Amino acid sequence: MVIGTAEMAKIAHSCGASIEAELGHVGDNDSQASAADGHIPEEFYTSPEQARDFVSRTGVDALAVAVGTAHGAYRFPPRLDFERISRIREAVDCPLVLHGGSGLSDADFREAIRRGVAKINIFTDVNAAAARAAHDGWREGCGLTDLIPGEVEAVKAAVLAKMRLFSGN
């Protein structure tokens, strides 16, 4: 995996593009394992040592880390390992990314940012806002294209709310 990522980083950089990689296992909530299932999620988390080695060997510009989040809608409340975020931030010299940010509390977002997360993916929150707008906007005789303006406004509102939260405003 490292060789492939390093090669992709060279290609991206030769084109003036940046590259983000994910290290560890940011699970998905559809198959979220738990200690009750005999799984220990922390076994799949990114270690600071792994992160340092991976960034050094690949040249990636941003690193998505596994610290307790999961892709998709949460079945169980997430528990982020904030201390791990701090240790990884100290170990690498590139922005940290949090995949699976949808559904986290405002306090979790603030603390993750304070500890060094520079980018947060929130697709599920944005997707859900669009779906709610489509549902609420539908009426008899309404077509898909009639719903788009309401969906766009809902997505815009959701994104602006997260931008304000992430910037501290």
FENURZI-V910294 format. One record per residue. N is the residue number from 0. RES is the residue in three letters. OMEGA is omega in whole degrees, -180 to 180 (NA if undefined). BURIAL is 1 if it has 16 or more other ideal C-beta (glycine too) atoms within 10 Angstrom, else 0. D_CENTER is the distance of its C-alpha to the mean C-alpha in whole Angstrom. Layout:
N&RES&OMEGA&BURIAL&D_CENTER + N&RES&OMEGA&BURIAL&D_CENTER
This chain:
0&MET&-178&0&20 + 1&VAL&-179&0&21 + 2&ILE&179&0&24 + 3&GLY&-180&0&22 + 4&THR&179&1&19 + 5&ALA&179&1&22 + 6&GLU&178&0&24 + 7&MET&178&1&21 + 8&ALA&178&1&20 + 9&LYS&180&0&24 + 10&ILE&-180&0&24 + 11&ALA&-178&1&21 + 12&HIS&179&0&23 + 13&SER&178&0&26 + 14&CYS&-179&0&25 + 15&GLY&-180&0&24 + 16&ALA&175&0&20 + 17&SER&-178&0&17 + 18&ILE&176&1&15 + 19&GLU&177&1&12 + 20&ALA&176&1&12 + 21&GLU&-179&1&10 + 22&LEU&-173&1&12 + 23&GLY&-180&1&13 + 24&HIS&171&0&12 + 25&VAL&-174&1&9 + 26&GLY&173&1&11 + 27&ASP&-175&0&11 + 28&ASN&177&1&13 + 29&ASP&-179&0&16 + 30&SER&-175&0&17 + 31&GLN&178&1&16 + 32&ALA&178&0&18 + 33&SER&178&0&20 + 34&ALA&179&0&22 + 35&ALA&179&0&25 + 36&ASP&-177&0&24 + 37&GLY&179&0&25 + 38&HIS&174&0&22 + 39&ILE&-175&0&21 + 40&PRO&-178&1&17 + 41&GLU&178&0&17 + 42&GLU&-177&0&19 + 43&PHE&-178&0&16 + 44&TYR&177&1&14 + 45&THR&175&1&14 + 46&SER&178&1&17 + 47&PRO&-180&1&18 + 48&GLU&176&0&21 + 49&GLN&-176&1&19 + 50&ALA&-180&1&17 + 51&ARG&-179&0&20 + 52&ASP&-177&0&22 + 53&PHE&-179&1&19 + 54&VAL&180&1&18 + 55&SER&-176&0&22 + 56&ARG&-175&0&23 + 57&THR&-177&1&20 + 58&GLY&179&1&20 + 59&VAL&-177&1&17 + 60&ASP&179&1&16 + 61&ALA&-176&1&12 + 62&LEU&173&1&11 + 63&ALA&-174&1&7 + 64&VAL&176&1&9 + 65&ALA&-176&1&9 + 66&VAL&178&1&11 + 67&GLY&177&1&11 + 68&THR&177&1&8 + 69&ALA&177&1&8 + 70&HIS&176&1&7 + 71&GLY&-178&1&10 + 72&ALA&-177&0&12 + 73&TYR&171&0&13 + 74&ARG&180&0&17 + 75&PHE&179&0&17 + 76&PRO&179&0&16 + 77&PRO&175&1&13 + 78&ARG&-178&0&14 + 79&LEU&176&1&12 + 80&ASP&-176&1&14 + 81&PHE&179&1&15 + 82&GLU&178&0&18 + 83&ARG&177&1&16 + 84&ILE&-180&1&13 + 85&SER&-178&0&17 + 86&ARG&178&1&18 + 87&ILE&180&1&16 + 88&ARG&178&1&16 + 89&GLU&-174&0&20 + 90&ALA&-176&1&20 + 91&VAL&180&1&18 + 92&ASP&175&0&19 + 93&CYS&179&1&16 + 94&PRO&175&1&13 + 95&LEU&-177&1&10 + 96&VAL&177&1&6 + 97&LEU&173&1&4 + 98&HIS&178&1&2 + 99&GLY&-178&1&4 + 100&GLY&-179&1&5 + 101&SER&178&1&8 + 102&GLY&176&1&11 + 103&LEU&177&1&10 + 104&SER&176&0&14 + 105&ASP&179&0&14 + 106&ALA&177&0&16 + 107&ASP&178&1&13 + 108&PHE&-178&1&11 + 109&ARG&-179&0&14 + 110&GLU&178&1&15 + 111&ALA&178&1&11 + 112&ILE&180&1&12 + 113&ARG&-178&0&16 + 114&ARG&174&1&15 + 115&GLY&177&1&14 + 116&VAL&-176&1&10 + 117&ALA&-178&0&10 + 118&LYS&-179&1&7 + 119&ILE&177&1&5 + 120&ASN&-176&1&3 + 121&ILE&-176&1&6 + 122&PHE&-175&0&8 + 123&THR&177&1&10 + 124&ASP&-179&1&11 + 125&VAL&179&1&13 + 126&ASN&179&0&14 + 127&ALA&178&1&16 + 128&ALA&178&1&17 + 129&ALA&-179&1&19 + 130&ALA&178&0&20 + 131&ARG&180&0&22 + 132&ALA&178&1&23 + 133&ALA&179&1&25 + 134&HIS&-177&0&26 + 135&ASP&-177&0&27 + 136&GLY&-177&1&29 + 137&TRP&174&0&31 + 138&ARG&-179&0&34 + 139&GLU&179&0&37 + 140&GLY&-178&0&38 + 141&CYS&177&0&34 + 142&GLY&-178&0&33 + 143&LEU&-178&0&29 + 144&THR&176&0&30 + 145&ASP&-178&0&31 + 146&LEU&-173&1&28 + 147&ILE&-180&0&26 + 148&PRO&178&0&26 + 149&GLY&178&1&25 + 150&GLU&180&1&22 + 151&VAL&179&0&22 + 152&GLU&179&0&23 + 153&ALA&178&1&20 + 154&VAL&179&1&17 + 155&LYS&-179&0&19 + 156&ALA&180&0&19 + 157&ALA&-179&1&16 + 158&VAL&179&0&14 + 159&LEU&179&0&17 + 160&ALA&178&0&17 + 161&LYS&178&1&13 + 162&MET&178&0&14 + 163&ARG&179&0&17 + 164&LEU&-176&0&15 + 165&PHE&180&1&13 + 166&SER&180&0&16 + 167&GLY&-179&0&18 + 168&ASN&NA&0&21
